[in-house]
Amino acid sequence: MHLTRLARWSGQWVGSRREAFAGALGVALGLLVTEALSHWALGDTHPWFLVPMGASAVLAFAVPASPLAQPWPLIGGNAVAALCGVLCHRWLGDGGLAMAVAGGVAVAAMFALRCLHPPGGAMAITAVAGGPAVHSLGLEFVAWPVLINSLILAALAVAFHRVSGHSYPHRPPQAAPLHDTRDPAPSRRGGVRADDIDAALASYGERLDIDRGDLEEILTRAQLAAQRRQWAGLRCADVMSTDLVSVDPDSPVAEAWRLLAHHRIKTLPVVRPDGRLVGIVSVPDFFIDRRNPALQPTPRMASATHVAELMSTELRTASPEQPLVDLAAWFSDHGLHHLPVIDAEGRLRGMVTQSDLVSALLARGR
């Protein structure tokens, strides 16, 4: 029981060793540069290095996705807390009452200004109990060293995370609207919805140190992982069409149009004589250039003579052994209606369509 309670109290770190090393390195570099710049500017006669900045560095470099670590909480939280501490010292002195009031007022102010930053509590106490060196600065203490150090630390965090590949200032990932509308991607319309998350957060009864958008993304990815496990075993080879109608790059445009109309299909794979897939031609390709639709005053088929002039060569393909669940996001979020299946040599082996995918998943769910 004691071990279980200890594990519950200790929490859990979610991350890789690489992230842990990067966070430690960032904290060390951030504090080193902040110390050097502050010491160079202020010398030994001012409190140029503040203990709360160490806690700010941990947040900014080790947990950059936390809402409490973002630039505004870091900069605004430290500055507001320092101001509260200076004013409380001026009115209440440097005793325990002043420190308690400074901490409470600082948290209330940070909540009001949407810049809650845990090191701000220590910053407010530092302004009260920092001694003559801090008290002699008065309100100047808020601007220098607190505000300047916070600005330097935030700027270093932005640069460091740009190099390390993290998002800072952190923005939850968002899928671009497929049709330039406000609708979410199809894969995000089912299952957990945004209002479900809002209701769950409201009923939780505690403030969570996670961005709402990040929480939504985590739940979406968890749902996709569960679907992957549920539909494991289904491959493209199990559902793909293999008796395909195709054209050669040198085929006449009229022949390709005839094949589409005769077979009542919307897409033709373009295949060389050796079986290698080189492109796709679909109904819209006969009318518009997808790369420059505004520059296409007349249907393309009016001037093109061979399929090679119309076909799309930027292809997304699958392999016969590809798990079928991989294709779900491609179809829903990228607007695909078909997906060529090729082997390791690039030869066309089949085609998977949206209808194939839906039929396979419905059959598996029965």
C-alpha positions in Angstrom: 0.0 0.0 0.0 2.8 2.4 0.9 4.5 1.7 -2.5 1.3 2.3 -4.3 0.7 5.6 -2.5 4.2 6.7 -3.2 3.9 6.0 -6.9 0.6 8.0 -6.9 2.2 10.9 -5.2 5.4 10.9 -7.3 3.5 11.4 -10.6 4.8 10.1 -13.9 7.1 11.6 -16.5 5.8 11.1 -20.0 8.6 11.7 -22.5 11.8 10.2 -24.1 15.3 10.3 -22.8 16.1 12.6 -25.7 13.5 15.1 -24.5 14.9 14.9 -20.9 18.4 15.5 -22.1 17.3 18.4 -24.3 15.4 19.9 -21.4 18.4 19.7 -19.1 20.7 21.2 -21.7 18.2 24.0 -22.4 17.9 24.9 -18.7 21.7 25.0 -18.3 22.2 27.1 -21.5 19.4 29.5 -20.6 20.6 30.1 -17.1 24.2 30.5 -18.2 23.4 33.1 -20.9 20.9 34.9 -18.6 23.6 35.0 -15.8 26.3 36.2 -18.2 24.2 39.0 -19.7 22.8 40.1 -16.3 26.3 40.1 -14.7 27.8 42.0 -17.5 25.2 44.7 -17.3 24.8 45.0 -13.5 28.0 43.8 -12.1 28.3 42.6 -8.5 26.4 45.3 -6.8 22.9 44.3 -7.8 20.8 41.0 -7.5 21.3 40.3 -11.2 20.6 36.6 -10.8 17.3 35.5 -9.3 16.5 32.1 -7.9 13.0 32.0 -9.3 14.5 32.2 -12.8 15.7 28.7 -12.3 12.1 27.5 -12.0 11.1 29.5 -15.0 13.9 27.9 -17.0 12.7 24.4 -16.0 9.2 25.2 -17.4 10.3 27.0 -20.5 13.0 24.4 -21.6 11.8 21.1 -20.1 8.0 21.3 -20.5 7.5 23.8 -23.4 4.0 22.6 -24.1 2.7 23.5 -20.7 0.3 26.5 -20.6 2.3 27.7 -17.6 5.6 27.8 -19.6 4.5 30.0 -22.5 6.2 33.4 -23.1 3.4 35.5 -21.8 3.1 33.6 -18.5 6.9 33.6 -18.1 7.3 37.3 -18.8 4.1 38.7 -17.5 3.8 36.3 -14.6 7.3 37.2 -13.3 6.9 40.9 -13.8 3.4 41.1 -12.2 4.5 39.0 -9.3 7.6 41.2 -8.7 5.4 44.3 -8.8 3.0 42.8 -6.2 6.0 41.9 -4.0 7.5 45.4 -4.2 4.2 47.1 -3.4 3.5 44.7 -0.5 7.0 45.3 1.0 6.4 49.1 0.7 3.1 48.9 2.5 3.6 45.9 4.9 7.4 45.6 5.4 9.4 42.5 5.1 7.7 40.1 7.6 5.8 36.9 7.1 2.5 38.8 6.6 4.0 40.8 3.7 5.3 37.6 2.1 2.0 35.7 2.5 0.0 38.7 1.1 2.5 39.2 -1.8 2.2 35.5 -2.8 -1.6 35.5 -2.7 -2.0 38.8 -4.5 0.5 37.8 -7.1 -1.4 34.6 -7.9 -4.7 36.4 -8.1 -3.2 39.0 -10.4 -1.7 36.3 -12.6 -5.0 34.6 -12.9 -6.7 37.8 -13.8 -4.1 38.6 -16.5 -4.0 35.0 -17.8 -0.3 34.7 -17.1 -0.2 32.1 -14.3 3.4 31.1 -13.8 4.4 29.1 -10.6 7.8 30.7 -10.2 5.9 34.0 -9.9 5.0 33.0 -6.3 8.7 32.8 -5.5 9.4 36.0 -7.3 6.9 37.9 -5.2 8.5 36.6 -2.0 12.0 37.5 -3.4 10.8 41.1 -3.8 9.7 41.1 -0.1 12.5 39.2 1.5 15.4 39.9 -0.9 17.2 42.2 1.5 18.7 45.7 1.0 20.0 45.0 -2.5 16.5 44.3 -3.7 14.7 46.9 -1.6 17.0 49.7 -2.8 15.9 49.2 -6.3 12.2 49.8 -5.5 10.0 49.6 -8.6 13.2 49.4 -10.7 13.4 45.8 -9.5 10.4 44.9 -11.7 12.0 46.2 -14.9 15.6 45.2 -14.2 16.5 42.5 -13.5 13.1 40.7 -13.4 11.5 41.8 -16.7 14.7 41.9 -18.7 15.8 38.5 -17.4 12.4 37.0 -18.3 12.6 38.5 -21.8 16.0 37.1 -22.3 15.0 33.7 -21.0 11.9 33.6 -23.2 13.9 34.6 -26.3 16.5 31.9 -25.6 13.7 29.3 -25.2 12.2 30.3 -28.6 15.6 30.0 -30.3 16.5 26.7 -28.5 13.2 25.0 -29.3 13.3 26.1 -32.9 16.6 24.2 -33.2 15.5 21.2 -31.1 12.3 20.9 -33.1 9.7 21.7 -30.4 6.8 24.0 -30.8 7.4 27.1 -28.6 5.4 29.3 -28.2 3.4 26.1 -28.2 0.4 25.7 -30.5 -1.6 22.6 -30.5 -1.5 20.8 -33.9 -4.4 21.5 -36.2 -5.3 19.8 -39.4 -5.9 22.2 -42.2 -9.5 22.3 -43.5 -9.7 20.1 -46.5 -12.3 22.2 -48.4 -11.5 25.6 -47.0 -14.5 25.4 -44.6 -14.8 25.5 -40.9 -15.7 21.8 -40.7 -13.1 19.6 -38.9 -11.4 16.8 -40.8 -13.6 13.8 -41.3 -11.5 11.7 -39.0 -12.1 14.2 -36.2 -15.9 14.4 -36.5 -16.7 11.1 -34.8 -15.9 9.8 -31.4 -14.9 12.4 -28.8 -16.0 15.9 -29.8 -14.9 19.4 -28.6 -18.0 19.9 -26.5 -17.3 16.4 -24.9 -13.9 17.6 -23.8 -15.3 20.9 -22.5 -17.9 19.0 -20.4 -15.2 16.6 -19.1 -12.9 19.4 -18.1 -15.8 21.3 -16.4 -16.7 18.2 -14.4 -13.1 17.3 -13.4 -13.1 19.9 -10.6 -9.4 20.7 -10.9 -7.2 22.9 -13.1 -5.1 20.7 -15.4 -1.7 21.7 -16.7 -2.5 20.9 -20.3 -3.7 23.0 -23.2 -7.3 22.1 -24.3 -6.1 21.7 -27.9 -3.3 19.3 -26.9 -5.8 17.3 -24.9 -8.1 17.0 -27.9 -5.2 15.9 -30.1 -4.1 13.3 -27.6 -7.6 11.8 -27.4 -7.8 11.8 -31.2 -4.5 10.0 -31.6 -5.5 7.5 -28.9 -8.7 6.8 -30.7 -6.8 6.2 -34.0 -4.4 3.9 -32.2 -7.4 1.9 -30.8 -8.9 1.6 -34.2 -5.5 0.4 -35.6 -5.5 -2.3 -33.0 -9.1 -3.2 -33.7 -8.7 -3.5 -37.4 -5.2 -5.1 -37.3 -4.7 -7.8 -39.8 -6.5 -6.2 -42.7 -4.1 -5.4 -45.6 -4.5 -3.5 -48.8 -4.0 -6.8 -50.7 -7.1 -8.2 -48.9 -9.5 -5.6 -50.4 -7.8 -4.0 -53.5 -9.2 -4.4 -57.0 -6.7 -6.1 -59.3 -8.5 -6.2 -62.6 -7.7 -2.6 -63.4 -8.4 -0.4 -66.4 -5.3 1.7 -67.2 -3.8 3.8 -69.9 -0.4 4.4 -71.3 1.2 7.9 -71.0 1.1 8.2 -74.8 -2.6 7.2 -75.1 -4.8 9.7 -76.8 -6.9 11.9 -74.5 -10.0 10.8 -76.3 -9.2 7.1 -75.5 -8.8 7.9 -71.8 -12.1 9.7 -71.7 -13.8 6.8 -73.5 -12.5 4.3 -71.0 -13.8 6.5 -68.1 -17.2 6.7 -69.6 -17.5 3.1 -70.6 -16.4 1.6 -67.3 -18.2 4.3 -65.2 -15.1 5.1 -63.2 -13.5 8.4 -62.2 -9.8 7.5 -62.3 -7.4 5.8 -64.6 -3.9 4.8 -63.5 -1.2 5.7 -66.1 1.1 2.8 -66.6 4.2 2.2 -68.7 4.4 -1.0 -70.8 6.7 -2.5 -68.1 3.9 -2.1 -65.6 5.4 0.8 -63.6 2.9 3.4 -62.4 3.8 6.9 -63.6 0.7 8.9 -62.9 -3.1 9.2 -62.4 -5.6 10.8 -64.6 -9.1 11.5 -63.2 -12.2 13.4 -64.4 -11.1 16.8 -63.0 -7.8 16.6 -64.8 -9.6 16.8 -68.2 -10.9 20.2 -67.2 -8.6 22.0 -64.8 -5.0 22.2 -63.9 -5.1 21.5 -60.2 -1.9 23.4 -59.6 -3.2 26.6 -61.3 -7.0 26.3 -61.6 -7.5 30.1 -62.0 -5.2 30.1 -65.1 -7.3 27.6 -67.0 -9.8 29.5 -69.1 -10.8 26.4 -71.2 -11.0 22.7 -70.5 -7.5 21.1 -70.7 -8.8 18.3 -72.9 -9.5 20.9 -75.6 -5.8 21.4 -76.2 -4.1 18.3 -74.9 -3.5 15.3 -77.2 -1.9 12.7 -75.0 -2.6 11.5 -71.4 0.8 12.5 -70.3 -0.2 16.1 -70.7 -3.1 15.7 -68.2 -2.0 13.2 -65.7 -1.0 14.0 -62.1 2.4 12.7 -61.2 2.5 13.6 -57.5 1.1 10.4 -56.2 0.3 8.9 -52.8 0.6 5.1 -53.0 0.3 2.1 -50.8 2.0 -1.3 -50.7 0.1 -4.7 -50.8 1.1 -5.4 -47.2 0.1 -1.9 -45.9 -2.4 -2.1 -43.0 -5.8 -1.0 -44.2 -6.3 1.2 -41.2 -3.4 3.4 -42.4 -5.5 4.4 -45.4 -8.5 5.7 -43.3 -6.8 9.0 -42.4 -5.4 9.4 -45.9 -8.8 9.1 -47.4 -10.7 11.2 -44.9 -8.2 14.0 -44.2 -6.5 14.4 -47.6 -9.6 14.1 -49.8 -8.4 11.0 -51.6 -11.0 8.8 -53.4 -8.6 6.1 -54.6 -5.1 4.8 -53.8 -2.9 2.9 -56.2 -1.1 -0.1 -54.7 2.4 -0.8 -56.0 5.1 -3.3 -55.3 8.7 -2.6 -54.4 9.7 -2.1 -58.1 6.9 0.5 -58.6 4.7 -1.8 -60.6 0.9 -1.4 -60.2 -0.7 -4.3 -58.4 -4.1 -2.9 -57.5 -6.3 0.0 -56.4 -8.1 0.7 -53.2 -11.1 3.1 -53.2 -13.2 4.6 -50.5 -15.9 2.1 -51.2 -13.4 -0.8 -50.7 -12.3 0.7 -47.4 -15.9 1.2 -46.1 -17.0 -2.2 -47.1 -14.1 -3.9 -45.5 -14.5 -2.1 -42.2 -18.2 -2.7 -42.1 -17.7 -6.4 -42.8 -15.1 -6.6 -40.1 -17.4 -4.9 -37.6 -20.3 -7.4 -38.1 
